[in-house]
Amino acid sequence: MKNAHSLEVLFEDQWIIVVNKPSGMLSVGFPGFHGKSAQDVLSDMKKSKGKVRIAAVHRLDRDTSGVMMFACTAEAKERIMNDWQEIVSERIYRCVCERDVDSALLPDSGTIDAPIAYNRADVGYVPKSSDRKALKDAEKAVTHFKLIERGKDFDLVECELETGRKNQIRVHMAHIGHPVAGDDVYGSIAKRAAGMPHGKQALTDRLALHARVLAFTHPFTNEPKRFETPEPTSFIKLVSIKKPVAAKAAAGKSATGKAGAEGTTGKAGTAADRSSEPSAEAIKIPRRQRGRQVKDGTVYGMEVKPSYGERPVRERKENIEDLTDLKPVPGKSRTKQIKGSSRFIPGK
């Protein structure tokens, strides 16, 4: 096995190259990209052998690691891409999935058959049944999954692709309420969570998705080929720990309960004592006048009355004068001008 810029070569001949791509490396560069993609690294390796044009026949996301195949000739690229469904027999991924608060436990196995559409930002999603326009443009996508290990907040899941849409696993797992850990694009909060005990780096530095197996028939020799690389050990550590958000929520609830207990029997006095005292929260000040000085229960002419726990009853004013007999007082019109007082001179 060869290593170049942390890119591990698993197999190589005159037609194809199979590598183990690390997380954080692009499969193929793009205009304006000044780094080294997996395609660039392989092209540099082949410079000594003349003009060899390395071409990608499929892609992995930047933060996805695992087995990937490249073509060494234009003929190999065309043959592989045209006969991809017939040549490739197995594509298996391993990922760590979060469990949303409102989501049920992930079953031991299942199939997600849901079309995928893409918005203007090229982010995939499963359209609603009422969105006919999106359904019309959506592409068929099928993912088979199997639970490998169940944790408290994270599960290790094995996914096999029947179709190969962009971000298919990430979109499908998020669709059923179990987004891939570290995937903040499709709903994961593992990257944004702070205070992660023992294993913080495993949550914050990468997407927990790994292409484990790639099996195919060689396009020129017809030999069966199967390559497998295990997922990082950080995946197992991630499944064994508890999500900090749940711990923080529990701590918040306990703190609230403790504060409530202290409030009922603490130094502030008993509930009976406080019932006879005005509530500070009951004195509400309008937003525009907050922070201004309050004197004698008045905020710039607005009377503020303290509340004693009971809702005040609005007093009904009696002896209101009958205003129906009032007649309008004649007055001067504001729009009427006095003759000869205009400064406007026609023609000037």
C-alpha positions as CSV (number, residue, x, y, z in Angstrom):
1,M,0.0,0.0,0.0
2,K,1.2,3.5,-0.8
3,N,0.5,6.7,1.0
4,A,0.6,10.2,-0.5
5,H,-0.7,13.2,1.4
6,S,-2.6,10.8,3.7
7,L,-4.3,9.3,0.6
8,E,-4.0,5.5,0.9
9,V,-3.9,3.5,-2.4
10,L,-5.6,0.1,-2.1
11,F,-5.4,-1.1,-5.7
12,E,-3.8,0.2,-8.9
13,D,-3.4,-1.0,-12.5
14,Q,-3.3,0.6,-15.9
15,W,-7.1,1.3,-15.9
16,I,-8.3,2.1,-12.4
17,I,-7.0,3.2,-9.0
18,V,-8.9,2.4,-5.7
19,V,-8.0,4.6,-2.7
20,N,-9.1,5.2,0.9
21,K,-9.9,8.9,1.0
22,P,-9.5,10.7,4.3
23,S,-12.1,13.0,5.8
24,G,-11.5,16.7,4.9
25,M,-10.2,16.1,1.4
26,L,-12.2,16.9,-1.7
27,S,-12.7,14.2,-4.2
28,V,-12.4,16.7,-7.1
29,G,-11.4,20.3,-7.0
30,F,-13.5,23.2,-8.3
31,P,-12.6,26.6,-9.9
32,G,-10.9,28.8,-7.3
33,F,-9.9,25.9,-5.1
34,H,-6.1,26.1,-4.3
35,G,-5.8,23.0,-2.1
36,K,-5.1,19.4,-3.1
37,S,-8.0,17.1,-3.9
38,A,-7.8,13.4,-4.2
39,Q,-7.7,13.7,-8.0
40,D,-4.8,16.2,-7.8
41,V,-2.8,13.9,-5.5
42,L,-3.2,10.9,-7.8
43,S,-2.3,13.1,-10.9
44,D,0.9,14.2,-9.1
45,M,1.7,10.5,-8.5
46,K,1.3,9.7,-12.2
47,K,3.4,12.5,-13.6
48,S,6.5,10.4,-13.8
49,K,4.6,7.9,-16.0
50,G,3.7,10.5,-18.7
51,K,0.4,12.2,-19.4
52,V,-2.1,10.2,-17.4
53,R,-5.5,11.9,-16.9
54,I,-7.0,10.8,-13.6
55,A,-10.8,11.1,-13.7
56,A,-13.4,10.5,-10.9
57,V,-16.2,8.1,-11.7
58,H,-18.1,8.8,-8.5
59,R,-17.6,11.1,-5.6
60,L,-17.5,11.3,-1.8
61,D,-18.3,14.5,0.2
62,R,-15.3,16.4,1.5
63,D,-16.0,15.2,5.1
64,T,-16.8,11.6,4.1
65,S,-14.0,9.1,4.3
66,G,-13.7,5.7,2.7
67,V,-13.2,3.6,-0.4
68,M,-13.3,5.5,-3.7
69,M,-12.4,4.5,-7.3
70,F,-10.8,6.6,-10.1
71,A,-10.2,5.9,-13.8
72,C,-6.8,6.3,-15.4
73,T,-7.9,6.6,-19.0
74,A,-10.8,8.2,-20.8
75,E,-11.9,4.8,-22.0
76,A,-12.0,3.4,-18.5
77,K,-14.0,6.4,-17.3
78,E,-16.6,6.1,-20.1
79,R,-17.0,2.3,-19.6
80,I,-17.4,2.5,-15.8
81,M,-19.8,5.5,-15.8
82,N,-22.0,4.1,-18.6
83,D,-22.2,0.6,-16.9
84,W,-22.1,1.7,-13.3
85,Q,-25.3,-0.1,-12.2
86,E,-24.1,-3.4,-13.8
87,I,-20.4,-3.1,-12.7
88,V,-20.9,-2.1,-9.0
89,S,-22.4,-4.8,-6.9
90,E,-22.0,-3.4,-3.4
91,R,-21.7,0.0,-1.7
92,I,-21.9,0.0,2.1
93,Y,-21.4,2.9,4.4
94,R,-21.2,3.2,8.2
95,C,-22.4,6.2,10.0
96,V,-23.3,7.5,13.5
97,C,-26.8,8.9,13.7
98,E,-28.3,11.2,16.3
99,R,-31.7,10.6,17.7
100,D,-34.0,13.6,17.6
101,V,-35.9,14.4,20.7
102,D,-39.3,13.7,19.1
103,S,-38.1,10.7,17.1
104,A,-38.8,7.1,17.9
105,L,-36.0,4.5,18.2
106,L,-34.4,3.5,15.0
107,P,-35.6,0.0,14.0
108,D,-33.0,-2.8,13.7
109,S,-33.4,-2.7,9.9
110,G,-35.4,-1.0,7.2
111,T,-35.6,0.6,3.8
112,I,-36.0,4.3,3.0
113,D,-37.7,4.7,-0.4
114,A,-38.2,8.5,-0.8
115,P,-37.4,10.7,-3.7
116,I,-34.9,13.5,-3.3
117,A,-35.1,17.0,-4.7
118,Y,-32.6,19.8,-4.4
119,N,-33.2,23.5,-3.7
120,R,-31.3,26.5,-5.2
121,A,-28.5,26.0,-2.7
122,D,-28.1,22.4,-3.9
123,V,-29.3,21.1,-0.5
124,G,-31.3,17.9,-0.8
125,Y,-34.7,17.2,0.8
126,V,-37.6,14.8,0.6
127,P,-40.6,16.8,-0.8
128,K,-44.0,16.7,0.8
129,S,-46.8,14.9,-0.9
130,S,-48.5,18.2,-1.5
131,D,-45.5,19.7,-3.3
132,R,-46.2,18.5,-6.8
133,K,-43.6,20.7,-8.5
134,A,-40.8,19.4,-6.3
135,L,-42.0,15.8,-6.7
136,K,-41.9,16.2,-10.4
137,D,-38.2,17.2,-10.3
138,A,-37.2,14.8,-7.6
139,E,-35.1,11.7,-8.3
140,K,-35.8,8.2,-7.1
141,A,-33.6,7.3,-4.1
142,V,-33.5,4.0,-2.1
143,T,-31.4,3.4,1.0
144,H,-31.3,0.1,3.0
145,F,-30.1,0.4,6.6
146,K,-29.2,-1.9,9.4
147,L,-28.5,-1.1,13.1
148,I,-25.0,-2.2,14.2
149,E,-24.9,-0.8,17.7
150,R,-27.4,1.2,19.7
151,G,-26.4,3.9,22.2
152,K,-28.1,6.3,24.5
153,D,-28.2,9.2,22.1
154,F,-26.3,8.0,19.1
155,D,-26.5,4.8,17.0
156,L,-24.0,3.1,14.7
157,V,-25.8,2.3,11.4
158,E,-24.8,0.5,8.3
159,C,-26.4,1.8,5.0
160,E,-26.4,0.2,1.6
161,L,-27.2,2.3,-1.4
162,E,-29.5,1.0,-4.1
163,T,-29.3,4.4,-5.9
164,G,-26.5,7.0,-5.8
165,R,-27.9,10.4,-5.3
166,K,-26.0,13.4,-3.9
167,N,-26.0,13.3,-0.1
168,Q,-28.5,10.4,-0.2
169,I,-27.7,8.9,3.2
170,R,-27.5,12.3,4.9
171,V,-30.9,13.4,3.4
172,H,-32.7,10.1,4.1
173,M,-31.5,9.7,7.7
174,A,-32.4,13.2,8.5
175,H,-35.8,12.6,6.9
176,I,-36.6,9.9,9.4
177,G,-35.4,11.9,12.4
178,H,-31.9,10.4,12.7
179,P,-29.4,12.8,11.1
180,V,-25.8,11.8,10.7
181,A,-23.7,13.2,13.6
182,G,-21.7,16.2,12.7
183,D,-24.0,17.1,9.7
184,D,-25.1,20.5,10.6
185,V,-26.5,21.0,7.1
186,Y,-29.2,18.4,7.6
187,G,-30.1,18.9,11.2
188,S,-27.3,17.5,13.4
189,I,-26.4,19.4,16.5
190,A,-23.3,17.4,17.5
191,K,-20.9,19.9,16.0
192,R,-22.6,22.8,17.7
193,A,-22.8,21.1,21.1
194,A,-20.3,22.4,23.6
195,G,-18.9,20.8,26.7
196,M,-18.8,17.3,25.2
197,P,-17.1,14.9,27.8
198,H,-14.3,12.6,26.5
199,G,-14.7,12.6,22.8
200,K,-15.4,16.2,21.9
201,Q,-13.0,16.1,19.0
202,A,-14.9,13.1,17.5
203,L,-18.0,15.3,17.4
204,T,-16.6,18.6,16.2
205,D,-13.9,17.8,13.6
206,R,-15.8,15.7,11.0
207,L,-18.9,14.2,9.5
208,A,-19.5,10.7,11.0
209,L,-20.0,9.0,7.6
210,H,-17.5,6.4,6.1
211,A,-17.7,4.5,2.9
212,R,-16.7,1.1,4.1
213,V,-17.2,-1.3,1.2
214,L,-17.0,-1.0,-2.6
215,A,-17.4,-4.1,-4.6
216,F,-17.5,-4.3,-8.4
217,T,-16.5,-6.3,-11.5
218,H,-13.4,-5.0,-13.2
219,P,-14.5,-3.3,-16.4
220,F,-11.6,-4.8,-18.5
221,T,-10.6,-8.1,-16.8
222,N,-14.1,-9.0,-15.5
223,E,-12.5,-10.0,-12.2
224,P,-14.6,-9.5,-9.0
225,K,-13.0,-6.9,-6.8
226,R,-14.0,-6.0,-3.2
227,F,-12.4,-3.4,-1.0
228,E,-13.2,-2.8,2.6
229,T,-11.8,-0.3,5.2
230,P,-13.2,-0.1,8.7
231,E,-14.7,3.1,10.1
232,P,-12.7,5.2,12.5
233,T,-12.6,4.2,16.1
234,S,-14.1,7.6,17.0
235,F,-17.4,6.3,15.7
236,I,-17.6,3.7,18.4
237,K,-16.6,6.2,21.1
238,L,-19.3,8.5,19.9
239,V,-22.0,5.9,20.3
240,S,-20.9,5.1,23.8
241,I,-21.2,8.7,25.2
242,K,-24.2,10.7,26.0
243,K,-25.2,13.8,24.1
244,P,-24.4,16.9,26.2
245,V,-27.6,18.7,25.2
246,A,-29.7,16.2,27.1
247,A,-27.4,16.5,30.2
248,K,-27.7,20.3,30.1
249,A,-31.5,20.1,29.8
250,A,-31.6,17.8,32.8
251,A,-29.2,20.1,34.8
252,G,-31.4,23.1,33.9
253,K,-34.5,21.3,35.1
254,S,-32.9,20.3,38.4
255,A,-31.6,23.9,38.9
256,T,-35.1,25.2,38.2
257,G,-36.6,22.8,40.6
258,K,-34.0,23.7,43.2
259,A,-34.6,27.4,42.8
260,G,-38.3,26.9,43.0
261,A,-37.9,24.9,46.3
262,E,-35.7,27.6,47.7
263,G,-38.2,30.3,46.6
264,T,-41.0,28.7,48.6
265,T,-39.2,28.2,51.9
266,G,-36.1,30.4,51.6
267,K,-35.1,33.8,52.9
268,A,-37.8,35.6,50.8
269,G,-40.4,34.3,53.2
270,T,-43.3,31.9,53.0
271,A,-46.0,32.0,50.4
272,A,-48.4,33.5,52.9
273,D,-45.9,36.4,53.5
274,R,-45.4,37.1,49.9
275,S,-49.2,37.1,49.2
276,S,-49.4,40.4,51.1
277,E,-46.5,42.0,49.3
278,P,-46.6,43.5,45.8
279,S,-45.1,41.4,43.1
280,A,-42.1,43.1,41.3
281,E,-43.0,41.2,38.1
282,A,-46.5,42.7,38.2
283,I,-45.1,46.2,37.6
284,K,-44.8,46.2,33.9
285,I,-43.2,49.1,32.0
286,P,-43.8,49.7,28.3
287,R,-40.8,48.7,26.1
288,R,-40.2,52.3,25.0
289,Q,-40.1,53.5,28.6
290,R,-37.9,50.7,30.1
291,G,-34.9,51.9,31.9
292,R,-36.5,55.4,32.6
293,Q,-36.9,56.6,36.1
294,V,-40.1,55.7,38.0
295,K,-41.3,58.2,40.6
296,D,-44.3,57.9,42.8
297,G,-45.6,55.0,40.9
298,T,-45.7,57.0,37.7
299,V,-43.7,56.6,34.5
300,Y,-44.0,59.9,32.6
301,G,-47.7,60.3,33.5
302,M,-48.6,56.6,33.3
303,E,-49.8,55.2,36.6
304,V,-48.3,51.9,37.6
305,K,-50.2,49.9,40.2
306,P,-48.7,46.9,42.0
307,S,-50.4,43.6,41.8
308,Y,-51.3,41.5,44.9
309,G,-51.9,38.2,43.1
310,E,-55.5,39.0,42.2
311,R,-56.5,40.3,38.8
312,P,-57.7,43.9,39.3
313,V,-61.3,44.7,38.5
314,R,-61.8,47.6,36.3
315,E,-64.2,50.1,38.0
316,R,-67.2,51.2,36.0
317,K,-67.5,55.0,35.8
318,E,-71.0,56.3,36.6
319,N,-72.7,59.6,35.9
320,I,-71.2,60.0,32.5
321,E,-72.6,63.1,30.8
322,D,-74.7,62.6,27.7
323,L,-72.6,64.0,24.8
324,T,-75.2,63.5,22.1
325,D,-76.6,67.1,22.4
326,L,-73.2,68.7,21.9
327,K,-73.0,70.9,18.8
328,P,-69.8,71.5,16.8
329,V,-68.1,74.8,17.6
330,P,-67.6,76.8,14.4
331,G,-64.0,77.6,13.8
332,K,-61.6,78.9,11.1
333,S,-60.5,76.5,8.5
334,R,-56.8,75.7,8.6
335,T,-56.6,75.4,4.9
336,K,-58.3,78.7,4.1
337,Q,-55.9,81.4,3.1
338,I,-56.4,85.1,3.7
339,K,-56.8,87.0,0.4
340,G,-53.8,88.9,-0.7
341,S,-51.4,87.1,1.6
342,S,-50.0,84.7,-0.9
343,R,-46.4,85.1,-1.9
344,F,-46.8,83.3,-5.2
345,I,-46.7,85.7,-8.2
346,P,-47.8,84.1,-11.5
347,G,-45.2,84.3,-14.2
348,K,-42.3,84.6,-11.8
